[in-house]
Every structure is written in structure tokens, then in C-alpha cells.
Amino acid sequence: MSGEYERAFHEAVSNPEKFWGAAATKVRWYRHYDQVLTSDNPPFYRWFEGGMVNSCYNALDYHVEQGLKDRIALIYDSPVTKTVKKFTYGELRDLVARCAGGLQALGVLKGDRVVIYMPMIPEAVIAMLACARIGAIHSVVFGGFASRELATRIEDAKPSLIVSASCGIEVNRIIPYKPLLDAALAQCSHKPSKCIVVQRKEAPVDLVEGRDLSWETLLEAEPVPCVPVNSTDPLYLLYTSGTTGKPKGVLRDNGGHLVALTWSMENIYGVRPGEVFWAASDIGWVVGHSYIVYGPLFYGCTTILYEGKSVGTPDPGAFWRVIAEHGVSVLFCAPTAFRAIRKEDPHGDYIKKYDLSGIRLLFLAGERCDPDTLLWARAQLGVPVIDHWWQTETGWAIGANCAGLEMLPVKPGSCTKPVPGYDISVLDAAGRDAPAGETGNVVVKMPLPPGCFTTLWNNDTDFVKTYFSAYPGYYLTSDAGFIDTDGYLWIMGRTDDIINVAGHRLSTGAMEEVLASHPDVAECAVSGVHDPVKGEVPLGFVVLKAGVITQQDQIESELIAMIRQKIGPIASFKAAAVVKRLPKTRSGKILRGTIKKIADGVPYSVPATIDDPVILDEITGILREMGYPKR
């Protein structure tokens, strides 16, 4: 296999039509496409135009038709409810077909949106696949989001109906979903025709007469077949945080997504049909879409849906129990998971209790991976540990060590090789190629490979402006990094105000909007600072209005509560300091990056344009009192 990576990479760049045309033979088409790549309207490239396909058919029906109806498709593992349930491909296909029939009976048509606001339960996966079955566009909203965040997504997507649940469960805590949904709908001018509710025994709820239906009622429908859709038709809509706090609706097509994810399962993850693949993520994020639901099922694998905290308290051995019990071959999770495990079990005592001989590969993604975490995981598991890098917008890896093609030497840290299909450059502010080893803006030459987003929902203008205007001909990743002399790509961090909290991309701008709404706050700033477990956490600074007298503890607790209510617990916002003023440039720009460097203990130079340099000394003193830096 030596040289297989280089061969694939160069062919995908020099002749993408040939490369992806060959990959497309691995999926099932109702109608063959007219051409592999349509490039007449950049950056709105189209893959496999003219083809007709169905993602649900490729995920379920095809495998059943091939005699694999008794192969396990989905394992639901829920330590919070002490439940393990397995679904064969045949069983899952039948449930999805009935759910799809129920959606159709309620008037859901091809192209309609369905918002799914659910915990990690099988009904969520069934609902996603049912939408794909009838050509509806699902929009999954992470269950940890508060009502306001949910409301903004409902208002933008304008769904025909919503599928939700009475509650979620986190360790020993019940998260009430139905009240959050009701509160979100109260804020929306758009009203869906129906809300489907999965009643959970841990927190049953009353249904709104005329609007709400039970999940059981939905599944009383007759099963329906798959509806062929155009390759370029949308499969799903997934919102990601924007730099202004307004969510951006990433739109993914059917054909390109199907081809790319099928290719990635074999060539990046090195998994084989029938093996158990576990992406320890949430279906509310892009990883859950790509590698809990679609990728493994396209490829005929068994996938795991895990409900509960998979690391840390109360059981540092939870990961190892799942791997051993279900025979996981390939694991995909965020580095924060292994930082938490290492904190609770530094010597790997829990690992020794389980038979982990079946695991072959560990992939890390979602945030920057520090070398110590990668090396610790490799030493404990005795298998290759591969960091890889991608984004909600791309839907699959931009950079990776493609284990299925050829295992290349691993360099510990956030270091990868460009995946075939992604022609990556690092440019300086003037758009010139940065020298090897010099940090700059990471960009991808157009066209992006199949599987990447095709536009933003109802917002072609921002699609072009945000991603393709800074460097014409290139996709701007908004990540900073460099390429070393061996051709490895190193990702150093975001270039905007999106921070990465335990693998969750969150907008500091949205948090500042919440803090600024406090009646006593005059102005504020939020910076992402280093955290040894979560990677980054938000840290707030507020300037109070003149004449306001309040205790630090009181205002801090109020601000924390506001963020928890309006953004959600996933923000991990736990510290806010009152300051007399914020460090700013003379033009009024807050020096958030400088605050971050002080908090992280990173050397910095005093900006020449700062209005009052003394404030940096005051900020430094406050951060020291708060225990920063924490490295």
C-alpha cells in the first residue's frame, strides 16, 4: 500500500471527476447522474447533477435486500436508563418506513423541513432516516440548547412539524425538553402544524390538544417506500454558530454526501462492513449526523448510540465498558473525552478491567489535540491514535491520516495530512503562500469535494461573503495553521470569535449579547481561555453601569444563570469578573485576543493602538486572582 495516499491525493486534485466518479460506483442510484461535477456557477458547485438517489435506501433497504436484515445496525446503550437495545437492519428499516408513513400522513412533503429536538434515543435516529426516506429536510437541534436558541432555529427553518421528547437524562439529572419546546414556540411567529412527542417514563408530560401527538400514534401509519430525490436535493439543514451570534444553516445535499461518507468509512477510518463503529458524539452535531447515523449505515457497519456522560464521573471506565461489551473496532471521539479520563484515571487502572483487544484505531476530532493527550491514549490502548480535522461546513474530514488508504507516521498534536479531495494552502493576509512552518489562514482551493455544504439556508449572499470572498477561488476555513516541511498540516486555532468547548463550537458574540442584557452591565467581553479538560471555556469580563453597587459573587452568579438559561449548560460559562474598563484600541475594538493570551500564559506584545496600556496590568492581576493561567 506504500504510496497509496499520494496516488489518491494527486488524482483527486488533478482529476476530481475521475476520482469521485469511481467512488460513486460504490453507492446505489435510481438514475445515473449526467456528470460528476458541474462548475458553471462557482462557488455553487454541484456534484452528480442529474442523478437520483435516496439516502435512507442506501443506509437500510439496500442492506436488507442483500440478505443482511439480521445484521445489527444500531446499538442503543443508555447507562442513565440502564438500557441496552439492539436493532437489526431489518427492524430499523421497518420502524423508519412506518415513521415515514406517519410523517406523510401528517402532510410532510418532499422538501419540507422537520425540526428534531431530542436526546440520544433511537427515535431520534429513526426520525432522521424517516425524513430522508420521503425527501424531507431534517434539522436536528442539539438537546442541550435553551429555548431561545431553539426558537431562532425554528423561526429560520420554518418546519412543517417538530419531533421531540418529554425529557433527556444526564447522569442523574432530568432535562425537561417539552417545557423548553413550548417556551421556544411561544417566541416564534412560525407555528408548525404538529409536534410529535416521545413520552419517557422518567418525565411524562401533558400533550397540547390539537397540536401534539405521541410517537406511538405516529407509528400507527402504514410503511412507505423510499422516495427518489435528485442528487443535488438537500438531505439536511444543520445550524452552526456564526460570528455575529446568528446561527448559520448549513445545507447538505444527498448525492455528494452519500458518496463522500461511503468513501471515508473505507479509506479514512479503515473500517469494514459488519464491524462496530462508535462515534462518541451527539446527533445534534455534525459528527453525529455523519458518523453515528449516515456513514456507518451507508457502509453496512454497526453503529452505537450512547445516551449519557461517556467519560468522567460517575464512571471513568464507561468508555472501556462500551468498547469491550459491544466489540468496538474503531472509536471516534473528542480529545476532551480522553483528557477527562486521564484526569480521573491517570494510570489507566480502569482500562485494565476490560478486554479491549478488538479495538484497532482511535480517531480524535472536534478541537485541537494536545500531544500529551494523544501519547497517553496511545500508550494506554496500544493502537494508533489519529487526530483529524474537519468542520460542520465540510461534513467530513479535511485533514486526516487516512488509515484505510495507508497508515502514515503520526505526529502528536493537531497535525494531519490533507484528505484526498481537499487542496489545502496556508495564505498570509495578502493572499500569498506562507512559507513552510509559518502560521497563516488555512484555505481550500475550489471546488470543495462532494459531501461539503452547498450553500447556507436561504442565504446565498452570506455563503459567498463569509466563506469565499476573502481569498477568491478558495474556501476560508477561519482556522489558522501551517504546513511543515513534510507536508503535514498543523491547526493552531480559530481566527474568529468561535470557541471550542469540549468539541462544541460556540459563539462568544452570542454570550456577550446575553451578558449585555443584564440591567447592571454597561459593556462586556467574552474570551475563550485554555481549560485542561474541555480545551477551552468562556471567561467573561463586565463593566458595570455608573452608580451600580453589587457584590462580585452576586453579579457573577446572575450572569452565569443567564448564560445557562439563554445559551445552555454546554457553554460551560462559570466565571465572570467585574472590571473598571475593558482593554480597547483607540478605534474602540476590544482586545479579546490579548485577554486570551494573558489568561493562557502566552507571551504577548502590548498593541501599539491600545487606548490605555495600564488596563492590561489590571486584567493580569484579576486573572491571577482567578487562578489563570491554568496550564
C-alpha positions in Angstrom: 0.0 0.0 0.0 3.0 2.3 0.1 2.3 5.4 -1.9 -1.4 4.8 -2.0 -2.2 8.1 -0.2 -0.1 10.2 -2.6 -1.7 8.5 -5.6 -5.2 9.1 -4.3 -4.5 12.7 -3.2 -3.0 13.7 -6.5 -5.7 12.1 -8.6 -8.5 13.7 -6.5 -6.9 17.1 -7.1 -5.9 16.8 -10.7 -8.9 14.8 -12.0 -11.7 15.1 -9.5 -14.3 13.8 -12.0 -12.4 10.6 -12.5 -11.7 10.1 -8.8 -15.2 10.8 -7.4 -16.8 9.1 -10.4 -15.0 5.9 -9.3 -16.1 6.4 -5.7 -19.7 6.9 -6.8 -19.8 3.3 -8.1 -19.9 2.1 -4.5 -23.4 3.6 -3.9 -26.8 2.8 -5.3 -28.5 5.2 -7.8 -32.1 5.2 -9.1 -30.9 7.2 -12.0 -27.3 7.7 -13.1 -26.0 11.2 -13.0 -25.3 13.3 -16.1 -21.9 14.5 -15.0 -19.8 14.1 -11.9 -19.0 17.8 -11.3 -20.9 20.9 -12.6 -18.7 24.0 -12.3 -20.6 26.7 -14.3 -21.5 28.8 -11.3 -18.7 28.9 -8.7 -18.8 28.8 -5.7 -22.1 26.9 -6.2 -20.6 23.7 -7.5 -22.8 20.7 -7.9 -21.9 17.0 -7.6 -23.6 14.2 -9.6 -26.2 16.5 -11.1 -29.0 14.7 -12.9 -28.6 11.6 -10.6 -31.5 10.3 -8.5 -30.8 8.6 -5.2 -32.2 8.1 -1.7 -30.0 8.2 1.4 -32.3 6.1 3.5 -32.4 3.4 0.9 -28.6 3.3 0.9 -28.5 3.2 4.7 -31.1 0.5 5.3 -33.1 -1.0 2.4 -30.1 -1.9 0.3 -28.5 -4.0 3.0 -31.8 -5.8 3.7 -32.1 -6.6 0.0 -28.6 -8.0 0.1 -29.6 -10.6 2.8 -28.3 -8.6 5.8 -31.6 -8.0 7.5 -30.4 -9.7 10.7 -27.1 -7.8 10.9 -27.1 -5.4 13.9 -27.4 -1.9 12.5 -27.9 0.2 15.7 -26.9 -0.4 19.4 -28.7 1.9 21.9 -26.6 1.9 25.0 -28.1 4.1 27.8 -26.4 3.7 31.2 -28.7 6.5 32.5 -31.7 4.3 32.0 -29.8 1.0 32.4 -30.9 0.0 28.9 -29.1 -1.7 26.0 -31.2 -2.4 22.9 -30.1 -3.7 19.5 -31.8 -3.1 16.2 -31.2 -5.2 13.1 -31.1 -3.6 9.7 -34.5 -5.2 9.0 -36.0 -4.0 12.3 -34.7 -0.5 11.8 -35.9 -0.3 8.2 -39.4 -1.3 9.2 -39.6 1.3 12.0 -38.2 4.0 9.7 -40.7 3.1 7.0 -43.6 3.4 9.5 -42.3 6.7 10.8 -42.0 8.0 7.3 -45.6 6.9 6.6 -46.7 8.8 9.7 -44.9 11.9 8.5 -46.5 11.7 5.1 -50.0 11.2 6.7 -49.5 14.4 8.6 -48.8 16.2 5.3 -45.0 16.3 5.3 -43.8 16.6 1.6 -40.5 16.3 -0.2 -38.5 19.5 0.6 -40.5 20.3 3.8 -38.4 20.8 7.0 -38.7 18.8 10.1 -37.0 20.0 13.3 -35.8 17.2 15.6 -35.1 18.3 19.2 -34.4 15.1 21.0 -32.0 13.3 23.4 -29.8 10.4 22.3 -32.6 7.9 21.9 -33.4 5.5 19.0 -36.4 7.5 18.0 -34.2 10.4 17.0 -32.2 8.3 14.5 -35.5 6.8 13.2 -36.9 10.3 12.7 -33.8 11.5 10.8 -33.9 8.5 8.5 -37.6 8.7 8.0 -37.2 12.3 6.7 -34.5 11.1 4.3 -36.8 8.3 3.2 -39.5 10.7 1.9 -37.2 13.6 0.8 -38.0 15.9 3.7 -35.1 18.0 5.1 -34.4 17.3 8.8 -32.9 19.9 11.0 -31.6 18.4 14.3 -31.2 20.8 17.2 -28.9 19.8 20.0 -30.9 18.9 23.1 -28.7 21.0 25.3 -29.8 24.2 23.7 -32.1 26.5 25.7 -35.5 27.8 24.4 -34.1 31.0 22.8 -31.5 29.0 20.7 -34.2 26.5 19.6 -36.6 29.3 18.8 -34.1 31.0 16.4 -33.7 27.8 14.5 -37.4 27.1 14.3 -38.1 30.7 13.1 -35.4 30.3 10.4 -36.2 26.8 9.2 -40.0 27.1 9.3 -40.6 23.4 9.8 -43.8 21.7 9.0 -43.6 19.8 12.2 -41.3 19.1 15.2 -40.3 15.8 16.7 -39.2 16.0 20.3 -39.3 14.1 23.6 -40.6 14.7 27.1 -37.1 14.8 28.6 -33.4 14.0 28.3 -31.3 12.4 31.0 -27.8 13.5 32.0 -26.3 11.2 34.7 -28.8 11.6 37.5 -30.4 14.8 36.3 -33.6 15.0 34.2 -33.6 17.7 31.5 -37.2 18.7 30.6 -37.4 19.0 26.8 -41.1 19.6 26.4 -41.2 22.8 28.5 -38.2 24.1 26.6 -40.0 23.4 23.3 -43.2 25.0 24.4 -41.3 28.1 25.5 -39.5 28.2 22.2 -42.7 28.0 20.2 -44.2 30.8 22.3 -41.3 33.1 21.0 -41.9 32.1 17.3 -44.1 33.7 14.7 -43.9 30.5 12.7 -46.0 27.7 14.2 -45.6 24.1 13.0 -48.7 22.1 12.3 -47.8 19.3 14.7 -45.4 18.4 17.5 -44.6 14.7 17.9 -43.5 13.8 21.4 -41.8 10.7 22.7 -43.1 10.1 26.2 -40.4 8.9 28.5 -41.3 7.3 31.8 -38.7 9.5 33.7 -40.8 12.6 33.0 -44.1 12.1 31.2 -45.8 15.4 30.1 -49.3 16.5 29.1 -49.8 17.0 25.3 -51.3 20.1 23.8 -54.6 19.1 22.4 -54.8 19.6 18.6 -51.1 20.2 18.3 -49.2 17.4 20.0 -49.2 13.7 19.0 -47.5 10.8 20.7 -44.7 8.9 19.0 -46.8 5.7 19.2 -49.6 7.4 17.3 -47.2 8.5 14.6 -46.0 4.9 14.1 -49.5 3.6 13.6 -49.2 4.6 9.9 -48.6 2.2 7.1 -45.0 1.9 6.0 -44.0 3.7 2.8 -41.2 3.1 0.3 -38.2 5.4 -0.3 -38.8 8.5 -2.5 -36.2 9.1 -5.2 -34.7 12.6 -4.9 -32.2 14.5 -7.0 -28.6 14.1 -6.0 -28.5 17.9 -5.5 -31.6 18.0 -3.3 -31.0 18.9 0.3 -30.7 16.0 2.8 -30.5 18.1 6.0 -30.1 21.5 7.4 -27.8 21.9 10.4 -27.2 25.2 12.2 -23.8 26.3 13.3 -22.8 29.3 15.3 -22.0 32.4 13.4 -19.6 35.2 14.4 -22.4 37.5 15.0 -24.3 35.1 17.2 -26.9 34.5 14.5 -26.9 30.8 13.5 -26.0 29.8 10.0 -28.0 27.0 8.4 -25.5 24.6 6.6 -27.2 22.8 3.8 -26.1 19.3 2.7 -27.0 17.5 -0.5 -27.9 13.8 -0.9 -25.7 12.5 -3.6 -22.4 14.1 -2.8 -22.9 13.4 0.9 -23.6 9.7 0.2 -20.5 9.3 -2.0 -18.1 11.1 0.3 -19.2 9.4 3.6 -19.1 6.0 2.0 -15.6 6.6 0.7 -14.5 8.0 4.1 -15.6 4.9 6.0 -13.3 2.7 4.0 -10.4 5.0 3.2 -10.1 7.3 6.2 -11.4 5.1 9.1 -10.3 1.8 7.7 -13.4 0.1 8.9 -15.0 -3.0 7.3 -18.7 -3.7 6.7 -20.2 -5.6 9.7 -17.7 -4.1 12.2 -18.8 -1.9 15.1 -18.0 1.8 14.7 -18.6 4.1 17.6 -18.6 7.9 17.2 -18.9 9.1 20.8 -20.7 12.3 20.0 -24.3 13.6 19.8 -26.7 13.6 16.9 -27.2 17.3 17.4 -23.7 17.9 16.0 -22.3 17.2 12.6 -20.2 14.3 13.9 -23.4 12.6 15.0 -25.0 13.2 11.6 -22.1 11.9 9.6 -20.7 9.1 11.8 -23.4 8.0 14.2 -26.2 7.8 11.6 -25.2 8.1 8.0 -21.7 7.0 7.4 -21.7 3.7 9.3 -25.1 2.7 7.9 -24.2 3.6 4.3 -21.2 1.2 4.7 -23.1 -1.6 6.4 -21.5 -1.3 9.8 -23.0 -1.5 13.3 -23.2 2.0 14.9 -23.6 2.9 18.6 -26.0 5.5 20.0 -24.8 6.3 23.5 -27.0 8.2 26.0 -25.2 9.6 29.0 -21.9 11.0 30.0 -19.4 8.7 28.4 -16.4 10.0 30.4 -15.5 11.2 33.9 -17.8 10.9 36.8 -19.5 8.8 37.9 -17.7 6.1 36.0 -14.3 6.7 34.4 -14.5 3.3 32.9 -17.6 3.9 30.9 -15.7 4.2 27.6 -13.9 0.9 28.1 -17.1 -0.9 29.1 -18.8 0.1 25.9 -15.8 -0.9 23.7 -15.5 -4.3 25.4 -19.2 -5.1 25.6 -20.1 -4.3 22.0 -16.8 -5.2 20.3 -15.9 -1.7 19.0 -13.3 -1.8 16.2 -12.9 1.9 15.6 -13.6 4.7 18.1 -14.1 8.4 17.2 -14.3 11.0 20.0 -13.1 14.4 21.0 -9.8 14.9 22.8 -11.7 16.3 25.8 -13.0 12.9 26.5 -9.5 11.5 27.0 -8.4 14.5 29.0 -11.3 13.8 31.4 -10.5 10.1 31.5 -6.9 10.8 32.2 -7.8 13.2 35.0 -9.9 10.6 36.7 -7.7 7.6 35.9 -4.1 8.8 35.2 -2.5 5.3 35.4 -5.2 3.5 33.3 -6.4 1.3 36.2 -9.9 1.1 34.8 -8.6 0.1 31.3 -7.1 -3.0 32.8 -10.5 -4.3 33.9 -11.7 -4.7 30.3 -10.8 -6.7 27.2 -10.1 -4.1 24.6 -8.3 -6.4 22.2 -10.9 -5.7 19.5 -10.2 -2.0 19.0 -7.9 -1.2 16.1 -8.0 2.6 15.7 -8.8 5.7 17.7 -9.7 8.9 15.9 -9.8 12.3 17.7 -11.5 15.4 16.3 -13.6 18.4 17.3 -10.9 20.6 18.9 -7.2 20.9 19.0 -5.5 17.8 20.3 -2.5 18.4 22.6 0.4 15.9 22.2 0.3 14.7 25.8 -3.3 13.5 25.4 -2.6 11.7 22.2 0.5 10.0 23.6 -1.3 8.9 26.8 -4.2 7.4 24.8 -1.8 5.6 22.5 0.2 4.2 25.4 -3.0 3.0 27.2 -4.7 1.4 24.3 -1.8 0.2 22.3 -3.3 1.2 19.0 -2.7 4.1 16.5 -4.3 7.3 17.7 -5.1 9.6 14.8 -6.1 13.3 15.1 -8.2 14.6 12.2 -9.7 18.0 11.4 -13.0 19.0 9.8 -15.9 21.4 10.2 -19.7 21.5 10.2 -19.5 23.1 6.8 -17.5 20.3 5.3 -19.3 17.4 6.9 -16.3 15.1 6.9 -12.6 15.3 7.3 -10.5 17.9 5.6 -7.2 16.6 7.2 -6.5 13.1 8.5 -4.2 10.2 8.5 -6.2 8.0 6.0 -5.7 4.7 7.8 -7.8 2.8 5.2 -5.5 4.0 2.3 -2.1 4.0 4.0 -1.1 4.5 7.6 1.4 7.3 7.6 3.7 8.3 10.5 1.7 10.1 13.3 2.9 13.4 14.6 1.4 14.1 18.0 -0.7 17.2 18.2 -3.3 18.8 15.9 -1.4 17.5 12.8 -2.9 15.9 9.8 -2.4 15.2 6.1 -4.8 16.8 3.6 -7.5 14.3 2.7 -7.8 13.4 -1.0 -10.2 16.0 -2.5 -9.0 18.9 -0.3 -6.4 21.1 -2.0 -5.1 23.0 1.1 -3.0 26.1 1.3 -1.9 28.4 4.0 -2.0 32.1 3.0 -0.9 35.3 4.6 -3.1 38.4 4.9 -2.1 39.4 1.3 -3.1 36.1 -0.1 0.4 34.8 -0.7 1.5 31.3 0.2 3.0 31.3 3.6 6.5 29.7 3.9 6.7 26.2 5.5 6.2 26.4 9.2 4.7 29.9 9.2 1.2 30.3 10.5 -1.4 31.8 8.3 -5.0 31.4 7.1 -5.9 27.8 6.2 -7.9 27.7 2.9 -9.1 25.1 0.5 -8.9 25.6 -3.3 -12.2 25.3 -5.0 -14.1 23.2 -5.8 -14.7 21.6 -2.4 -15.1 17.8 -2.7 -18.5 16.1 -2.5 -20.2 16.0 0.9 -19.4 19.6 1.8 -22.1 22.2 2.2 -23.7 23.5 -0.9 -24.9 26.9 0.5 -26.5 28.4 3.6 -30.2 28.0 4.1 -32.0 30.9 2.3 -28.8 32.9 2.4 -26.6 32.5 -0.7 -25.3 36.0 -0.1 -23.7 35.2 3.2 -22.5 31.9 1.9 -20.4 33.7 -0.7 -19.4 36.6 1.6 -18.4 34.5 4.7 -16.5 31.7 3.0 -15.4 32.7 -0.5 -14.8 36.5 -0.6 -11.6 36.8 1.4 -9.5 34.8 -1.0 -11.1 34.4 -4.4 -11.0 30.8 -5.6 -10.6 29.5 -2.0 -12.8 28.4 0.8 -11.8 30.2 4.0 -11.9 27.8 6.9 -11.4 30.6 9.5 -8.8 28.3 11.1 -5.1 29.3 11.5 -2.3 26.8 10.9 0.8 26.0 9.0 2.2 23.3 6.7 5.5 21.8 7.7 8.3 20.6 5.5 6.9 17.1 5.4 3.6 18.3 4.0 1.7 17.9 7.3 -0.9 20.4 8.2 -1.0 21.8 11.8 -4.1 23.5 13.0 -3.4 26.1 15.7 -6.9 27.6 16.4 -9.8 29.7 15.2 -9.3 33.0 13.6 -12.7 34.4 14.6 -14.6 34.5 17.9 -15.9 31.0 17.8 -14.6 29.0 20.7 -14.5 25.2 21.1 -15.8 24.0 24.4 -15.4 20.2 24.7 -15.9 19.8 20.9 -18.9 22.2 20.8 -18.4 25.3 18.6 -20.0 28.3 20.4 -20.1 32.0 19.7 -18.6 34.3 22.2 -20.6 37.1 20.5 -23.8 35.3 21.4 -22.7 35.1 25.0 -21.7 38.8 25.1 -25.2 39.6 23.8 -26.7 37.8 26.9 -24.3 39.4 29.3 -25.1 42.8 27.9 -28.8 42.3 28.5 -28.2 42.3 32.3 -29.6 45.6 33.6 -26.4 46.5 35.5 -23.9 45.8 32.7 -22.6 48.6 30.6 -20.3 46.6 28.4 -18.7 43.2 28.3 -16.3 40.9 26.6 -16.0 37.1 26.4 -12.8 35.3 25.6 -12.1 31.6 25.2 -9.4 30.6 27.5 -7.5 27.3 28.0 -9.0 24.6 30.1 -7.1 21.4 30.9 -10.2 19.2 30.3 -12.6 21.0 28.0 -9.9 22.5 25.8 -11.5 26.0 26.0 -14.0 27.6 28.3 -15.6 31.1 28.1 -14.5 33.8 30.5 -16.5 37.0 30.9 -15.5 40.5 31.8 -18.1 43.1 32.5 -18.1 46.8 33.2 -21.0 47.9 35.4 -23.1 50.9 34.8 -22.2 54.0 36.8 -23.6 54.1 40.3 -24.3 50.4 40.4 -23.1 48.8 43.6 -23.1 45.0 43.8 -21.0 42.2 45.1 -18.8 40.3 42.7 -20.3 36.9 43.8 -23.8 38.2 43.2 -23.3 39.6 39.7 -21.3 36.6 38.7 -23.9 34.1 39.7 -26.6 36.1 37.9 -24.6 36.2 34.7 -23.8 32.5 34.9 -27.5 31.8 35.3 -28.4 34.0 32.3 -26.0 32.2 30.0 -27.2 28.8 31.3 -30.8 29.9 30.5 -30.3 31.5 27.2 -27.4 29.6 25.7 -27.5 26.4 27.6 -25.3 24.4 30.0 -23.0 23.4 27.1 -21.5 26.8 27.2 -19.6 25.9 30.5 -19.8 29.6 31.4 -18.7 29.6 35.1 -16.6 32.8 35.6 -17.2 36.5 35.1 -15.1 39.3 36.6 -16.1 42.9 37.2 -13.6 45.3 35.8 -13.4 49.1 35.7 -12.9 49.1 31.9 -12.0 46.8 29.0 -8.8 46.9 27.0 -9.5 48.5 23.7 -7.8 50.0 20.7 -8.3 53.7 20.0 -10.9 52.8 17.5 -12.9 51.0 20.2 -12.1 47.4 19.3 -11.9 45.2 22.4 -8.7 43.3 22.6 -10.2 39.8 23.2 -7.1 38.1 21.8 -4.8 39.8 24.3 -7.1 38.8 27.2 -6.9 35.2 26.0 -3.1 35.3 25.8 -2.8 36.7 29.3 -5.2 34.1 30.7 -3.4 31.3 28.8 0.0 32.5 30.0 1.1 33.1 26.4 3.7 35.8 25.7 2.2 38.9 24.1 3.2 42.3 23.0 1.3 45.4 24.0 -0.6 46.6 20.9 0.6 50.0 19.6 -3.0 51.0 19.2 -4.2 50.3 22.7 -6.0 53.2 24.3 -4.8 52.6 27.9 -1.9 50.1 28.4 -2.3 50.1 32.2 -5.6 48.2 31.9 -3.6 45.1 30.8 -1.8 45.1 34.1 -5.1 45.3 35.9 -6.6 42.4 33.8 -3.5 40.4 34.5 -3.9 40.8 38.3 -7.6 39.9 38.1 -6.8 36.7 36.1 -4.1 35.7 38.6 -6.6 36.0 41.4 -9.0 33.8 39.4 -6.2 31.1 39.0 -5.1 31.8 35.5 -3.1 30.6 33.7 -4.3 27.0 34.3 -1.7 25.3 32.1 
